[in-house]
Amino acid sequence: MNKPFLLVLFSFILGAVIFVFLGKWIGWEEIGRAFDVFTGWQGLVVVLLTFLIISLGTLRWKTILNREDIKISLFELFKIYLGGYAIMYMFPTVLLAGEVFRVYGLGKKKNLNWSKTASSVIIERILEWTINLSVVILGLSFFLFKKWFWPKELLIVFGGAFLFFSLALVFFYSNLLTKKSIVHLIVKKFSGREISENSSFLEVENMVFNFFRPQNKALYKGFLISLFRAAVMQLRVWLLIWFLGANIGFFNSFAILGFSYVSGMVPIPTSLGSHEAIQAAAFLSIGLTASLAAAFALIIRAAEVLISSFGLIYIIKTGFNLMSNKFFLSKNEDKQDS
């Protein structure tokens, strides 16, 4: 067994253990009762909002590509984006696997060099996490303002994940403002040598830095799409809590969205167990039940797994097409040789 597979397996088992422990603590019957008021049409609304959220991510990526005059239909780009999303959501322990798939998929589709596709994916991820962390900070501020406190164990695990992503973004923006090369710094730090000025990695970095110039209109379009995407996610949270028979107000549910983001920072497939754990603490803090939190997390996961499954189908289809192309190519080459 290779290391990535073992890491995925271990993280899944860890998530399953947390999930089972929480299920026993809350009570499976209590969780089941939380679903009593939830109907089929409400589930369809949650799925459609999840589809819209992923579509807005695709639109954000297309905005970045349009600036580079890379023409691709929104539907074709959606399939590649969905494939990458499925990998990130279901196999988060395989570091950057979803991003690599998107870089490869777009490059193969449009016959582009990897530096252009890689820079577009990196920019899209930075825009995503800038807004995500802003939401998390606002959500945390809301909890602190209300003087709600959490178990120390949860604060250590989820706080550590949040701190890691926050420091990474601060590092990026501070180097962007001071116009210092991150690639130069990393290569010098870990190899002790200077990187060649002709390096493709420096080309990618320059493309990323150029996109984040204040004069770039596409930058503001990207942020606006990201804000709208966060608003749709907020709507999904508020509606789902309302569908489950509770009403904490639209802005109060904003904190729940922030903690949904935090649960996604912990590398466990589909946030199994981690989403239930963090939302149980959050729901209890605002006067709701842990069983409602578990039902909330399960419904969100079901919608995202359903949409992600189409991404996995695309990945499998793409993989088979690639294998068949190589097979027929090798047969043709053998015929020519003979």
FIGU-621290 format. One line per 2 residues: number of its first residue (from 1); their letters; for each residue x, y negated, z negated of N, C-alpha, C. Coordinates in steps of 0.05 Angstrom, whole numbers, plus 5000, padded with zeros to 4 digits. Layout:
REM FIGU-621290
NUM = A = X/Y/Z/X/Y/Z/X/Y/Z; ... $
//
This chain:
REM FIGU-621290
1 = MN = 5017/5024/5000/5000/5000/5000/5018/4975/5000; 5011/4955/5017/5026/4931/5017/5017/4911/4995 $
3 = KP = 5033/4892/4990/5028/4873/4968/5003/4857/4971; 4997/4845/4996/4972/4830/4999/4947/4846/4992 $
5 = FL = 4947/4872/5001/4924/4889/4996/4921/4894/4966; 4943/4899/4952/4942/4904/4923/4933/4879/4909 $
7 = LV = 4941/4855/4918/4933/4830/4906/4903/4826/4909; 4893/4831/4933/4864/4829/4938/4849/4848/4921 $
9 = LF = 4858/4873/4919/4845/4894/4903/4845/4886/4873; 4868/4876/4863/4870/4869/4835/4851/4846/4829 $
11 = SF = 4851/4825/4846/4834/4802/4841/4804/4809/4842; 4797/4828/4860/4769/4837/4862/4761/4852/4837 $
13 = IL = 4779/4870/4827/4774/4885/4803/4771/4866/4779; 4788/4846/4778/4787/4826/4756/4760/4811/4757 $
15 = GA = 4752/4803/4781/4726/4789/4784/4703/4807/4776; 4705/4833/4784/4684/4852/4777/4682/4856/4747 $
17 = VI = 4705/4858/4734/4705/4861/4704/4692/4838/4691; 4699/4813/4700/4687/4789/4688/4657/4789/4693 $
19 = FV = 4649/4797/4717/4621/4797/4725/4605/4817/4707; 4615/4841/4704/4602/4861/4688/4601/4852/4658 $
21 = FL = 4623/4841/4648/4623/4832/4620/4602/4810/4616; 4601/4791/4635/4581/4770/4632/4552/4781/4635 $
23 = GK = 4549/4800/4653/4522/4813/4656/4513/4826/4630; 4531/4840/4617/4524/4853/4591/4519/4832/4569 $
25 = WI = 4535/4811/4570/4533/4790/4549/4506/4775/4552; 4500/4767/4577/4475/4753/4582/4451/4771/4580 $
27 = GW = 4455/4795/4591/4432/4815/4592/4422/4816/4621; 4424/4841/4633/4415/4844/4661/4385/4838/4664 $
29 = EE = 4370/4845/4644/4341/4839/4645/4335/4809/4645; 4351/4794/4629/4348/4765/4628/4355/4753/4656 $
31 = IG = 4376/4763/4668/4384/4753/4694/4362/4759/4715; 4351/4784/4713/4329/4791/4731/4305/4774/4728 $
33 = RA = 4298/4766/4703/4275/4749/4698/4279/4721/4710; 4304/4713/4711/4310/4686/4722/4302/4684/4752 $
35 = FD = 4301/4708/4765/4294/4709/4794/4263/4709/4798; 4248/4711/4777/4219/4715/4780/4205/4693/4796 $
37 = VF = 4215/4668/4793/4202/4646/4806/4214/4639/4833; 4235/4655/4841/4249/4649/4866/4236/4664/4888 $
39 = TG = 4229/4650/4910/4215/4663/4933/4232/4665/4958; 4221/4679/4977/4236/4684/5002/4241/4658/5018 $
41 = WQ = 4221/4641/5020/4225/4616/5035/4246/4598/5022; 4247/4599/4995/4268/4584/4981/4296/4594/4987 $
43 = GL = 4298/4621/4989/4323/4633/4997/4331/4625/5025; 4312/4623/5043/4317/4614/5070/4328/4585/5071 $
45 = VV = 4317/4568/5053/4326/4540/5051/4356/4539/5043; 4362/4556/5023/4390/4557/5013/4409/4566/5035 $
47 = VL = 4401/4587/5051/4417/4597/5073/4421/4576/5094; 4399/4561/5101/4401/4541/5122/4419/4518/5113 $
49 = LT = 4418/4510/5088/4436/4489/5077/4465/4499/5078; 4469/4524/5072/4496/4536/5073/4507/4535/5101 $
51 = FL = 4490/4542/5121/4497/4540/5149/4504/4511/5157; 4488/4492/5147/4494/4464/5153/4520/4455/5141 $
53 = II = 4527/4464/5117/4552/4457/5104/4576/4467/5121; 4574/4491/5131/4596/4502/5147/4597/4488/5174 $
55 = SL = 4574/4481/5185/4573/4466/5210/4586/4439/5208; 4582/4425/5185/4594/4399/5180/4625/4401/5178 $
57 = GT = 4634/4424/5167/4663/4429/5166/4674/4431/5194; 4659/4445/5212/4667/4447/5240/4668/4420/5253 $
59 = LR = 4647/4404/5248/4646/4377/5260/4669/4360/5252; 4677/4362/5226/4700/4347/5216/4725/4356/5231 $
61 = WK = 4728/4382/5235/4752/4392/5250/4751/4382/5279; 4728/4382/5291/4725/4372/5319/4732/4342/5321 $
63 = TI = 4725/4326/5301/4732/4298/5300/4763/4294/5301; 4777/4311/5287/4806/4311/5286/4817/4318/5313 $
65 = LN = 4806/4339/5326/4815/4348/5352/4809/4328/5374; 4787/4315/5372/4780/4295/5392/4800/4273/5393 $
67 = RE = 4811/4265/5371/4832/4244/5370/4857/4253/5385; 4862/4279/5386/4885/4290/5400/4878/4297/5429 $
69 = DI = 4853/4290/5438/4844/4296/5465/4843/4326/5470; 4838/4342/5449/4834/4371/5452/4805/4376/5455 $
71 = KI = 4797/4384/5479/4768/4388/5485/4760/4417/5480; 4740/4421/5464/4729/4448/5459/4700/4444/5449 $
73 = SL = 4682/4461/5458/4654/4458/5450/4651/4463/5420; 4631/4451/5409/4626/4454/5380/4619/4483/5373 $
75 = FE = 4605/4497/5391/4598/4525/5386/4623/4543/5385; 4642/4539/5404/4666/4555/5405/4683/4549/5380 $
77 = LF = 4684/4524/5372/4700/4516/5349/4687/4527/5324; 4660/4527/5323/4646/4538/5300/4653/4567/5295 $
79 = KI = 4655/4583/5316/4662/4611/5312/4690/4615/5300; 4709/4598/5309/4736/4600/5298/4736/4590/5269 $
81 = YL = 4722/4568/5264/4721/4557/5237/4708/4577/5218; 4686/4590/5227/4672/4609/5211/4689/4633/5204 $
83 = GG = 4705/4642/5224/4723/4664/5219/4743/4657/5197; 4755/4633/5199/4774/4625/5179/4761/4621/5152 $
85 = YA = 4736/4611/5152/4721/4607/5127/4716/4634/5113; 4708/4654/5129/4703/4681/5119/4727/4693/5105 $
87 = IM = 4750/4689/5118/4775/4700/5106/4782/4685/5080; 4779/4659/5080/4785/4643/5056/4766/4650/5033 $
89 = YM = 4741/4655/5040/4721/4660/5019/4723/4689/5008; 4728/4708/5026/4728/4736/5018/4755/4747/5009 $
91 = FP = 4776/4734/5020/4804/4743/5013/4822/4720/5006; 4814/4705/4985/4829/4680/4978/4858/4685/4968 $
93 = TV = 4863/4710/4959/4890/4716/4949/4911/4719/4971; 4901/4724/4996/4919/4725/5019/4924/4695/5027 $
95 = LL = 4945/4684/5016/4951/4656/5018/4951/4646/5047; 4934/4626/5052/4933/4612/5078/4924/4629/5101 $
97 = AG = 4913/4653/5096/4905/4671/5117/4883/4659/5135; 4864/4646/5122/4842/4633/5137/4852/4611/5155 $
99 = EV = 4871/4595/5145/4882/4573/5160/4899/4584/5184; 4914/4606/5179/4930/4618/5200/4912/4628/5222 $
101 = FR = 4890/4641/5214/4871/4651/5235/4861/4628/5252; 4854/4605/5240/4844/4583/5255/4865/4571/5273 $
103 = VY = 4890/4569/5264/4912/4560/5280/4916/4578/5305; 4916/4604/5299/4920/4623/5321/4896/4624/5340 $
105 = GL = 4872/4624/5328/4847/4625/5345/4844/4602/5364; 4849/4578/5353/4847/4554/5370/4869/4553/5391 $
107 = GK = 4893/4560/5383/4916/4560/5401/4912/4580/5424; 4901/4603/5418/4895/4624/5438/4873/4615/5457 $
109 = KK = 4852/4603/5445/4829/4595/5461/4836/4573/5481; 4852/4553/5472/4858/4529/5489/4887/4529/5500 $
111 = NL = 4902/4550/5494/4929/4552/5504/4946/4528/5494; 4944/4523/5468/4959/4500/5456/4983/4510/5440 $
113 = NW = 5002/4493/5436/5025/4500/5419/5016/4499/5390; 5030/4514/5373/5020/4518/5346/5022/4492/5329 $
115 = SK = 5040/4473/5336/5042/4449/5321/5017/4432/5322; 5004/4430/5345/4980/4415/5348/4957/4427/5332 $
117 = TA = 4954/4454/5335/4932/4467/5321/4937/4467/5291; 4962/4472/5282/4969/4472/5254/4964/4445/5241 $
119 = SS = 4971/4423/5254/4967/4397/5242/4938/4391/5239; 4921/4399/5258/4892/4394/5256/4880/4409/5233 $
121 = VI = 4889/4434/5228/4878/4450/5206/4888/4438/5179; 4913/4430/5178/4923/4418/5153/4908/4392/5146 $
123 = IE = 4903/4375/5167/4889/4350/5162/4860/4356/5152; 4847/4376/5165/4820/4383/5157/4819/4392/5128 $
125 = RI = 4839/4408/5120/4840/4418/5092/4845/4395/5072; 4862/4376/5080/4868/4353/5062/4843/4336/5058 $
127 = LE = 4829/4331/5080/4803/4316/5078/4784/4330/5060; 4782/4356/5063/4764/4373/5047/4770/4371/5017 $
129 = WT = 4796/4375/5010/4803/4376/4982/4804/4348/4969; 4808/4328/4985/4807/4300/4974/4779/4295/4963 $
131 = IN = 4759/4301/4979/4731/4297/4970/4723/4317/4948; 4731/4342/4951/4725/4362/4931/4735/4354/4903 $
133 = LS = 4760/4345/4902/4772/4338/4876/4759/4312/4865; 4751/4295/4883/4737/4271/4874/4710/4278/4860 $
135 = VV = 4696/4298/4872/4671/4308/4860/4677/4321/4833; 4698/4337/4832/4705/4351/4807/4711/4331/4785 $
137 = IL = 4726/4310/4792/4733/4289/4772/4708/4275/4761; 4690/4269/4780/4665/4256/4772/4648/4275/4754 $
139 = GL = 4648/4300/4762/4633/4320/4746/4645/4323/4718; 4671/4325/4716/4685/4327/4690/4680/4302/4673 $
141 = SF = 4680/4279/4686/4675/4253/4672/4647/4253/4660; 4628/4265/4675/4601/4266/4666/4599/4284/4641 $
143 = FL = 4613/4306/4641/4613/4324/4618/4626/4311/4594; 4648/4297/4598/4662/4284/4576/4645/4262/4565 $
145 = FK = 4632/4247/4582/4614/4225/4574/4592/4235/4556; 4581/4259/4563/4559/4270/4547/4570/4285/4523 $
147 = KW = 4597/4287/4520/4609/4300/4497/4602/4330/4496; 4602/4342/4519/4598/4371/4520/4626/4385/4521 $
149 = FW = 4628/4406/4505/4654/4419/4503/4652/4448/4512; 4675/4459/4521/4676/4486/4532/4694/4503/4516 $
151 = PK = 4691/4530/4519/4710/4549/4506/4739/4543/4516; 4758/4547/4498/4786/4541/4505/4796/4558/4528 $
153 = EL = 4788/4584/4528/4797/4602/4549/4789/4593/4577; 4765/4583/4580/4756/4573/4606/4771/4548/4614 $
155 = LI = 4776/4531/4595/4791/4506/4600/4819/4512/4610; 4832/4532/4599/4859/4539/4607/4859/4550/4636 $
157 = VF = 4842/4569/4642/4842/4582/4669/4833/4562/4691; 4810/4550/4687/4799/4532/4708/4813/4505/4708 $
159 = GG = 4822/4496/4684/4837/4471/4683/4864/4474/4697; 4876/4498/4695/4902/4502/4708/4899/4502/4738 $
161 = AF = 4878/4514/4748/4872/4514/4777/4867/4486/4787; 4851/4471/4772/4845/4443/4780/4871/4426/4780 $
163 = LF = 4887/4430/4760/4912/4414/4758/4931/4420/4781; 4932/4445/4790/4950/4453/4812/4941/4438/4838 $
165 = FS = 4916/4439/4844/4906/4426/4869/4908/4395/4867; 4904/4385/4843/4906/4356/4839/4934/4346/4843 $
167 = LA = 4954/4360/4832/4982/4353/4835/4991/4355/4864; 4980/4376/4878/4987/4379/4907/4978/4355/4923 $
169 = LV = 4953/4346/4918/4943/4322/4932/4957/4297/4925; 4963/4293/4899/4978/4270/4890/5006/4269/4903 $
171 = FF = 5018/4293/4905/5044/4295/4918/5043/4287/4947; 5022/4296/4961/5019/4289/4989/5015/4259/4993 $
173 = YS = 4996/4248/4979/4989/4219/4983/5012/4201/4974; 5026/4209/4953/5048/4192/4944/5071/4191/4965 $
175 = NL = 5076/4214/4978/5096/4215/4999/5086/4201/5024; 5060/4203/5029/5049/4189/5052/5052/4159/5049 $
177 = LT = 5046/4148/5025/5048/4119/5020/5077/4109/5021; 5095/4126/5011/5124/4118/5011/5139/4126/5036 $
179 = KK = 5124/4140/5054/5135/4148/5080/5159/4166/5077; 5157/4184/5057/5179/4204/5052/5170/4231/5063 $
181 = SI = 5189/4244/5077/5183/4270/5089/5181/4292/5068; 5158/4306/5068/5154/4328/5049/5170/4352/5059 $
183 = VH = 5171/4356/5085/5185/4379/5097/5215/4377/5090; 5227/4354/5094/5255/4350/5087/5260/4357/5057 $
185 = LI = 5242/4347/5040/5245/4351/5011/5244/4381/5004; 5224/4395/5015/5220/4424/5009/5243/4441/5019 $
187 = VK = 5251/4436/5044/5274/4451/5056/5299/4446/5040; 5305/4421/5033/5329/4414/5018/5329/4427/4990 $
189 = KF = 5305/4428/4978/5302/4439/4951/5307/4469/4950; 5296/4483/4970/5297/4513/4969/5320/4525/4985 $
191 = SG = 5331/4510/5004/5353/4522/5019/5379/4507/5015; 5377/4482/5005/5401/4466/5000/5413/4455/5026 $
193 = RE = 5398/4457/5048/5407/4447/5074/5387/4427/5085; 5397/4411/5104/5379/4392/5118/5365/4407/5142 $
195 = IS = 5341/4400/5147/5326/4412/5169/5332/4396/5195; 5333/4411/5217/5338/4398/5243/5316/4378/5250 $
197 = EN = 5323/4356/5261/5304/4335/5269/5286/4345/5292; 5294/4366/5306/5277/4377/5327/5258/4399/5318 $
199 = SS = 5257/4403/5292/5241/4424/5280/5211/4420/5286; 5197/4441/5292/5168/4440/5296/5153/4432/5271 $
201 = FL = 5165/4439/5248/5152/4432/5222/5151/4402/5218; 5172/4388/5227/5173/4359/5225/5153/4347/5245 $
203 = EV = 5149/4360/5268/5130/4351/5287/5101/4352/5276; 5096/4374/5262/5069/4378/5249/5066/4356/5227 $
205 = EN = 5086/4352/5211/5085/4332/5190/5080/4304/5201; 5093/4297/5223/5089/4271/5235/5060/4267/5245 $
207 = MV = 5049/4289/5257/5021/4288/5266/5002/4284/5243; 5007/4297/5221/4990/4294/5197/4992/4266/5186 $
209 = FN = 5017/4256/5183/5021/4229/5172/5008/4208/5190; 5010/4212/5217/4999/4193/5236/4968/4192/5233 $
211 = FF = 4956/4215/5228/4927/4215/5226/4918/4199/5202; 4933/4199/5180/4925/4185/5156/4934/4156/5155 $
213 = RP = 4941/4145/5178/4946/4116/5179/4920/4101/5176; 4920/4078/5161/4895/4063/5157/4882/4053/5183 $
215 = QN = 4898/4050/5205/4888/4040/5230/4872/4061/5246; 4874/4086/5237/4861/4108/5252/4831/4111/5245 $
217 = KA = 4814/4105/5264/4785/4106/5260/4775/4134/5254; 4789/4154/5266/4781/4182/5262/4784/4190/5232 $
219 = LY = 4803/4178/5218/4806/4183/5190/4781/4177/5174; 4769/4154/5180/4745/4145/5166/4721/4163/5174 $
221 = KG = 4720/4171/5199/4699/4189/5208/4701/4216/5193; 4726/4225/5190/4731/4250/5176/4722/4249/5147 $
223 = FL = 4728/4226/5133/4720/4223/5106/4689/4220/5103; 4677/4206/5122/4648/4203/5122/4634/4231/5125 $
225 = IS = 4644/4247/5143/4632/4274/5147/4636/4290/5121; 4660/4287/5109/4665/4302/5084/4646/4293/5062 $
227 = LF = 4641/4267/5060/4622/4257/5040/4594/4268/5045; 4586/4268/5071/4559/4278/5077/4557/4308/5071 $
229 = RA = 4579/4322/5076/4580/4351/5070/4577/4356/5040; 4591/4339/5024/4588/4341/4995/4559/4335/4986 $
231 = AV = 4547/4316/5000/4519/4308/4993/4500/4331/4999; 4504/4346/5021/4488/4369/5028/4492/4391/5007 $
233 = MQ = 4517/4395/4998/4523/4415/4977/4509/4407/4951; 4509/4381/4945/4495/4371/4921/4465/4377/4923 $
235 = LR = 4454/4372/4947/4425/4377/4952/4419/4407/4947; 4437/4424/4957/4433/4453/4954/4433/4461/4924 $
237 = VW = 4452/4449/4909/4453/4455/4880/4427/4446/4866; 4419/4421/4871/4395/4410/4858/4370/4426/4865 $
239 = LL = 4367/4432/4891/4343/4447/4900/4343/4475/4888; 4366/4488/4887/4367/4515/4876/4359/4516/4847 $
241 = IW = 4370/4497/4831/4363/4496/4803/4333/4491/4800; 4322/4474/4817/4293/4468/4817/4277/4493/4825 $
243 = FL = 4287/4507/4845/4273/4532/4854/4272/4553/4831; 4293/4553/4814/4295/4572/4792/4279/4563/4768 $
245 = GA = 4264/4541/4771/4246/4533/4750/4256/4512/4730; 4279/4499/4736/4290/4479/4718/4293/4453/4734 $
247 = NI = 4293/4431/4720/4297/4405/4733/4314/4387/4715; 4339/4384/4722/4357/4368/4705/4363/4341/4718 $
249 = GF = 4350/4335/4741/4355/4310/4754/4377/4313/4775; 4374/4297/4796/4392/4300/4819/4421/4293/4811 $
251 = FN = 4425/4272/4796/4453/4263/4789/4465/4281/4767; 4448/4291/4749/4458/4309/4728/4469/4335/4741 $
253 = SF = 4456/4344/4762/4465/4369/4775/4491/4364/4791; 4500/4339/4793/4525/4333/4806/4548/4347/4792 $
255 = AI = 4546/4348/4765/4568/4361/4750/4569/4391/4756; 4546/4403/4762/4546/4432/4769/4560/4436/4795 $
257 = LG = 4557/4418/4814/4571/4420/4839/4601/4419/4835; 4610/4400/4818/4638/4398/4812/4650/4424/4801 $
259 = FS = 4635/4438/4784/4645/4463/4773/4643/4486/4793; 4626/4484/4813/4625/4503/4835/4652/4501/4850 $
261 = YV = 4661/4477/4855/4687/4473/4868/4709/4485/4852; 4709/4480/4826/4730/4490/4808/4731/4521/4809 $
263 = SG = 4708/4534/4809/4708/4563/4810/4721/4573/4836; 4717/4558/4858/4729/4566/4883/4760/4563/4884 $
265 = MV = 4771/4548/4864/4800/4545/4863/4814/4569/4852; 4799/4586/4837/4811/4610/4826/4809/4632/4847 $
267 = PI = 4832/4644/4855/4833/4662/4878/4821/4690/4872; 4794/4691/4870/4780/4716/4867/4760/4718/4890 $
269 = PT = 4759/4741/4904/4741/4744/4927/4713/4736/4920; 4701/4718/4937/4674/4708/4935/4668/4695/4907 $
271 = SL = 4690/4687/4893/4687/4676/4866/4672/4694/4847; 4674/4720/4852/4660/4740/4836/4668/4738/4807 $
273 = GS = 4648/4734/4789/4654/4732/4761/4662/4704/4753; 4680/4692/4768/4690/4665/4760/4669/4644/4763 $
275 = HE = 4652/4647/4784/4630/4627/4788/4609/4630/4765; 4603/4655/4759/4584/4660/4737/4594/4649/4711 $
277 = AI = 4620/4654/4705/4632/4645/4680/4631/4615/4676; 4640/4601/4697/4642/4572/4695/4614/4559/4694 $
279 = QA = 4596/4571/4709/4568/4559/4710/4553/4566/4684; 4559/4590/4672/4546/4596/4647/4553/4576/4626 $
281 = AA = 4579/4569/4625/4588/4548/4606/4575/4521/4612; 4574/4514/4638/4563/4489/4646/4533/4487/4640 $
283 = FL = 4518/4508/4647/4489/4509/4643/4482/4508/4614; 4497/4523/4597/4491/4522/4568/4497/4494/4557 $
285 = SI = 4517/4481/4567/4524/4454/4558/4501/4433/4563; 4486/4438/4585/4465/4418/4591/4437/4428/4584 $
287 = GL = 4437/4449/4566/4412/4458/4555/4397/4478/4571; 4410/4490/4592/4397/4511/4608/4408/4538/4598 $
289 = TA = 4397/4560/4608/4405/4587/4599/4428/4598/4616; 4442/4617/4604/4464/4630/4618/4452/4648/4640 $
291 = SL = 4429/4660/4636/4416/4677/4656/4409/4661/4681; 4401/4636/4677/4396/4618/4700/4421/4612/4715 $
293 = AA = 4443/4609/4701/4469/4604/4713/4478/4628/4730; 4474/4652/4719/4481/4676/4734/4465/4679/4759 $
295 = AF = 4438/4674/4757/4421/4675/4781/4429/4655/4801; 4436/4631/4792/4445/4609/4810/4470/4618/4825 $
297 = AL = 4490/4629/4811/4515/4637/4824/4510/4660/4843; 4493/4679/4836/4487/4702/4853/4474/4694/4880 $
299 = II = 4455/4675/4878/4441/4665/4902/4460/4650/4921; 4477/4633/4909/4497/4618/4925/4515/4638/4939 $
301 = RA = 4524/4659/4924/4543/4678/4935/4529/4694/4958; 4504/4702/4954/4489/4717/4974/4487/4701/5000 $
303 = AE = 4481/4675/4998/4479/4658/5022/4506/4656/5036; 4527/4652/5021/4554/4648/5033/4565/4674/5045 $
305 = VL = 4559/4696/5031/4568/4722/5042/4553/4728/5068; 4527/4722/5069/4511/4727/5093/4522/4711/5116 $
307 = IS = 4528/4685/5112/4539/4669/5134/4567/4678/5141; 4583/4684/5120/4611/4693/5125/4613/4719/5140 $
309 = SF = 4592/4736/5137/4593/4762/5151/4593/4759/5181; 4580/4737/5191/4582/4731/5220/4610/4723/5228 $
311 = GL = 4624/4710/5210/4652/4703/5215/4669/4728/5216; 4664/4748/5199/4679/4773/5199/4674/4788/5225 $
313 = IY = 4649/4787/5234/4642/4801/5260/4658/4788/5283; 4660/4762/5282/4676/4748/5303/4705/4756/5301 $
315 = II = 4716/4758/5277/4744/4766/5273/4748/4794/5284; 4730/4812/5278/4733/4840/5287/4732/4841/5318 $
317 = KT = 4712/4826/5329/4709/4826/5358/4734/4814/5371; 4744/4792/5360/4769/4780/5371/4792/4799/5369 $
319 = GF = 4794/4814/5347/4816/4833/5343/4814/4855/5364; 4790/4866/5369/4787/4887/5389/4793/4877/5417 $
321 = NL = 4784/4853/5423/4790/4841/5449/4820/4838/5454; 4834/4829/5433/4863/4825/5434/4877/4852/5439 $
323 = MS = 4868/4873/5424/4880/4899/5427/4875/4911/5454; 4850/4907/5465/4843/4918/5491/4859/4904/5513 $
325 = NK = 4863/4877/5510/4878/4862/5530/4907/4872/5531; 4918/4877/5507/4946/4887/5506/4948/4915/5518 $
327 = FF = 4927/4931/5513/4927/4958/5523/4927/4959/5553; 4908/4943/5565/4906/4943/5595/4930/4929/5607 $
329 = LS = 4942/4910/5593/4966/4896/5604/4989/4916/5605; 4992/4932/5584/5014/4951/5583/5010/4973/5605 $
331 = KN = 4984/4981/5609/4979/5001/5630/4986/4990/5658; 4979/4965/5663/4985/4953/5689/5015/4951/5693 $
333 = ED = 5030/4944/5671/5059/4942/5673/5071/4969/5679; 5059/4991/5667/5070/5018/5672/5065/5026/5701 $
335 = KQ = 5042/5018/5712/5036/5024/5740/5055/5010/5759; 5062/4985/5752/5080/4970/5769/5108/4982/5769 $
337 = DS = 5116/4991/5745/5142/5004/5742/5144/5029/5758; 5121/5044/5758/5122/5070/5773/5119/5066/5803 $
//
